[in-house]
Amino acid sequence: MTGNGSDPELGSEDSRLVSLEERLDRAEAAEARRTAVSAGPESDANYRLGNRVLAELLGGLIGGALFGWLIDRIAGTSPWGLLGMLFMGIVVAFRNIIRLSSAPRK
């Protein structure tokens, strides 16, 4: 570490770095080949379907709870409006999810 130009250490370190870079390049190429095969239009369609199912489920739960809370606030029927509408939201959400999953795909 005196800076007198110890070439053997620098040469061995450079060869290790070159070897590491070559292995990284090979690994990146293998990963690109692996993901290119699995990624396709059907995986994108499955991803969209999963997002739609999640949106239906959350929308039914949140919408039912919100409407139930509003009914409770207006009519003063606390907790029954919330419970009833939450149950209705769950039923509607599951009905929509079943309808989505049973629809024929293109």
Residue pairs with C-beta under 8 A, 6 or more apart in sequence:
45 105
49 100
52 100
53 97
53 100
53 101
56 93
56 96
56 97
56 100
57 93
57 97
59 93
60 89
60 90
60 92
60 93
60 94
60 96
61 86
61 89
61 90
61 93
62 89
63 89
64 85
64 86
64 87
64 88
64 89
64 90
64 92
65 82
65 85
65 86
65 89
67 85
67 89
68 81
68 82
68 83
68 84
68 85
68 86
68 89
69 81
69 82
70 81
71 77
71 81
71 82
71 85
72 78
72 79
72 80
72 81
72 82
75 81
